[in-house]
């Protein structure tokens, strides 16, 4: 399988369209250029974003951006079926039939106005997925050049092992942050390192600003002191904490604000002291490490 290389920070597009800021074509075009100016060249999509509309809006903007396709990397996901009258779906479910995977990729390519995806991810695991079916679809899509590489999203170790019996899996996009550090403890990151898989972290800032809990209060208290020490922001420290992990995590940024994107890119220059990293982890856990 051809190796794909991604920018260390990834631009997540989930909130670019109807599910968020509802950016118009010119605004998307500007944001694409701003991301690239910050060396963020990888754009993360899913077919369902914006109720199946954001891929096409991004594709229209990218087509007029003047950006050479080979200088960026485009990721998309498939498999989740939302309730949609056009699709005649009555319940949210997952579909990983060979014909559906192939059709979904072709739809994404058409909407994104590109000949290939740098990476296709299965969005969430399904209890009914047949690995042989998936392997046949992915092999054919790679052989004809429609996808460069294949991975998964939100899969457990056992679910990855099931697929690895039939085909190569090059990446897993998981939830991982200081407020949701489960992957550090349940073997997921160890497994991804062991198998040399690309590890992408969605929602890298976690729930720090969404909820006030004992955990988030502890984290805020620790970060207040570290912000002064490193002369930086809490967001940057949260990213730096992830970036220090030996799994070589690729945080997927959810923001559409240019200044926050610029500040996020600056996190790559922060080198957390070993003890500061553990102070942050201790705040997350609520106790000292065993």
C-alpha positions in Angstrom: 0.0 0.0 0.0 1.3 3.4 -0.9 2.4 5.4 2.2 0.6 8.7 2.8 2.1 11.6 4.6 0.0 14.2 6.4 0.6 17.5 8.0 1.2 17.2 11.7 -1.9 19.2 12.4 -5.0 18.4 10.4 -7.8 20.8 9.5 -11.1 19.2 10.5 -14.0 20.4 8.2 -17.0 19.1 10.3 -18.0 22.7 11.3 -17.2 24.5 8.0 -20.6 24.0 6.6 -24.2 23.4 7.8 -23.1 21.8 11.1 -21.2 24.9 12.1 -20.1 28.2 10.7 -21.9 27.8 7.3 -19.0 29.3 5.4 -19.7 30.4 1.9 -17.4 29.5 -1.0 -15.1 32.5 -0.7 -14.8 32.0 3.0 -13.9 28.4 2.6 -11.4 29.3 -0.1 -9.8 31.8 2.3 -9.7 29.3 5.1 -8.0 26.7 2.8 -5.3 29.1 2.0 -4.8 30.2 5.6 -4.5 26.6 6.7 -1.9 25.9 4.0 0.0 29.1 5.0 0.4 27.5 8.5 1.7 24.3 6.9 -1.7 22.5 7.6 -2.1 20.8 4.3 -4.4 17.9 5.4 -8.1 18.3 5.3 -10.4 15.8 7.2 -13.9 15.2 5.9 -16.7 12.7 6.3 -19.5 12.1 3.8 -22.1 12.9 6.5 -20.8 16.3 7.5 -23.3 19.0 7.0 -26.0 16.4 6.3 -24.0 15.2 3.3 -23.4 18.7 2.0 -20.0 19.9 3.3 -17.9 17.8 0.9 -19.5 19.4 -2.1 -19.2 22.9 -0.7 -15.5 22.3 0.1 -15.0 20.8 -3.4 -16.5 23.9 -5.1 -14.2 26.2 -3.0 -11.1 24.0 -3.6 -11.7 23.9 -7.4 -11.4 27.7 -7.5 -8.6 28.0 -4.9 -5.7 27.6 -7.4 -4.1 25.1 -5.0 -2.4 22.2 -6.7 -4.1 18.9 -5.6 -0.8 17.1 -5.0 0.2 19.7 -2.4 -2.6 18.8 -0.1 -4.0 15.6 1.4 -7.8 14.9 1.6 -9.3 12.4 4.0 -12.9 11.3 4.0 -14.9 8.7 5.9 -17.9 6.6 5.0 -20.2 4.0 6.7 -22.6 6.1 8.8 -26.1 6.3 7.3 -28.1 9.2 8.8 -31.9 9.4 8.7 -32.5 10.9 5.3 -35.5 10.8 3.1 -33.4 11.0 -0.1 -31.6 7.9 1.0 -34.8 6.2 2.3 -33.1 5.6 5.7 -35.5 5.3 8.6 -32.9 4.7 11.3 -29.3 5.8 11.8 -27.1 2.8 11.0 -23.9 1.6 9.5 -23.4 0.2 6.0 -20.2 -1.5 5.1 -21.4 -3.6 2.1 -18.9 -3.7 -0.7 -21.2 -1.9 -3.1 -22.0 0.8 -0.6 -18.4 1.5 0.2 -17.6 1.8 -3.5 -20.6 4.0 -4.2 -19.8 6.2 -1.2 -16.2 6.8 -2.2 -17.3 7.7 -5.8 -19.8 10.2 -4.3 -17.1 11.8 -2.2 -14.8 12.1 -5.1 -17.5 13.7 -7.2 -18.4 16.2 -4.5 -14.8 17.0 -3.6 -13.9 17.4 -7.2 -10.9 15.1 -7.0 -9.7 11.9 -8.6 -8.6 10.3 -5.4 -8.6 10.4 -1.6 -5.3 10.3 0.2 -7.0 8.3 3.0 -10.4 6.6 3.3 -11.6 5.8 6.9 -14.5 3.6 8.0 -16.2 6.1 10.3 -17.3 3.8 13.1 -17.3 0.1 13.6 -20.4 -1.9 12.9 -21.4 -5.2 14.6 -22.5 -6.4 11.2 -19.4 -5.6 9.2 -18.0 -8.4 7.1 -14.2 -8.0 6.8 -14.0 -10.0 3.6 -16.5 -7.6 1.9 -14.6 -4.6 3.2 -11.3 -6.0 2.0 -12.6 -6.6 -1.5 -14.0 -3.1 -1.8 -10.8 -1.4 -0.5 -8.5 -3.5 -2.6 -10.4 -2.6 -5.7 -10.5 1.1 -4.8 -6.7 1.1 -4.2 -6.0 -0.8 -7.3 -7.9 1.7 -9.5 -6.3 4.7 -7.8 -9.5 6.1 -6.2 -7.9 5.9 -2.7 -4.3 6.0 -1.7 -4.6 4.3 1.7 -7.1 2.9 4.0 -7.8 3.2 7.7 -10.5 3.3 10.4 -12.0 5.7 12.9 -13.1 4.9 16.5 -12.1 1.2 16.2 -10.9 -0.8 19.2 -7.8 -3.0 19.2 -9.9 -6.1 18.6 -11.8 -4.5 15.7 -8.6 -3.4 14.1 -7.2 -6.9 14.5 -10.3 -8.3 12.8 -9.7 -6.2 9.7 -5.9 -6.7 9.7 -6.6 -10.4 9.1 -7.8 -9.4 5.6 -6.1 -6.1 4.6 -3.7 -3.4 5.7 -5.0 -0.7 8.0 -2.7 2.3 8.0 -4.5 4.7 10.4 -7.0 5.1 13.2 -8.7 8.4 14.0 -9.7 8.2 17.7 -10.9 10.5 20.4 -7.9 11.5 22.5 -7.3 14.5 24.7 -6.4 15.5 28.2 -10.1 15.2 29.3 -10.5 11.9 27.3 -7.2 10.1 27.7 -8.7 6.5 27.6 -6.5 5.6 24.6 -3.4 6.1 26.7 -4.5 3.4 29.2 -6.5 0.8 27.3 -3.8 -0.3 24.9 -5.0 1.5 21.9 -2.0 3.8 21.5 0.4 1.0 22.3 -1.2 -1.1 19.6 -1.1 1.7 17.0 2.6 2.3 17.8 3.4 -1.4 17.6 1.7 -1.7 14.2 3.2 1.6 12.9 -0.3 3.1 12.2 -0.9 6.8 11.8 -2.9 8.0 14.9 -5.2 10.9 14.5 -6.9 12.5 17.5 -10.3 14.2 17.0 -11.5 16.8 19.6 -7.9 17.3 20.8 -9.0 20.1 23.2 -11.6 17.7 24.8 -14.3 19.1 27.1 -12.2 21.7 28.8 -14.4 24.6 27.7 -17.6 22.6 27.3 -18.2 21.4 30.8 -17.3 22.4 34.4 -16.4 19.2 36.2 -13.9 18.3 38.9 -11.6 17.2 36.2 -11.8 20.3 34.1 -11.4 22.5 37.2 -8.2 20.6 38.1 -6.9 21.0 34.6 -7.6 24.7 34.4 -5.8 25.2 37.7 -2.6 23.4 36.4 -2.8 25.2 33.1 -3.0 28.6 34.7 0.5 28.2 36.1 1.9 26.5 33.0 0.6 29.3 30.7 2.7 31.8 32.6 5.7 29.5 32.5 5.6 28.8 28.8 4.1 32.2 27.8 1.4 30.5 25.8 -2.3 29.7 25.8 -4.2 26.7 27.3 -5.2 25.5 23.9 -1.5 25.4 22.8 -0.6 23.5 25.9 -3.4 20.9 25.3 -2.0 20.3 21.8 1.6 20.2 23.1 0.6 17.5 25.6 -0.7 15.3 22.8 2.2 16.1 20.5 4.7 14.9 23.0 3.3 11.4 23.1 5.5 8.8 21.3 2.5 7.6 19.2 3.2 10.7 17.1 -0.4 11.9 17.3 -1.9 14.0 14.5 -4.5 16.4 16.2 -7.5 17.2 14.1 -8.4 20.8 14.7 -12.1 21.7 14.9 -11.8 25.5 14.7 -12.6 27.6 11.7 -11.1 30.8 13.2 -7.8 31.8 11.4 -6.2 33.2 14.5 -6.8 30.1 16.5 -5.4 28.0 13.6 -2.3 30.1 13.6 -2.0 29.7 17.4 -2.5 26.0 17.1 0.4 25.7 14.6 2.6 27.5 17.1 2.0 24.6 19.5 4.4 22.6 17.4 7.2 24.7 18.8 6.4 24.0 22.4 8.5 21.4 24.2 6.8 20.4 27.4 9.1 19.5 30.3 8.6 15.9 31.3 7.3 16.8 34.8 4.9 19.3 33.3 3.5 16.7 31.1 2.8 14.5 34.1 1.4 17.4 36.1 -1.2 17.8 33.3 -1.9 14.0 33.2 -2.2 14.0 37.0 -4.8 16.8 36.8 -6.7 14.7 34.3 -6.7 11.5 36.3 -7.4 13.2 39.7 -4.5 11.4 41.4 -0.8 10.8 41.1 0.3 8.1 38.7 0.5 4.6 40.2 
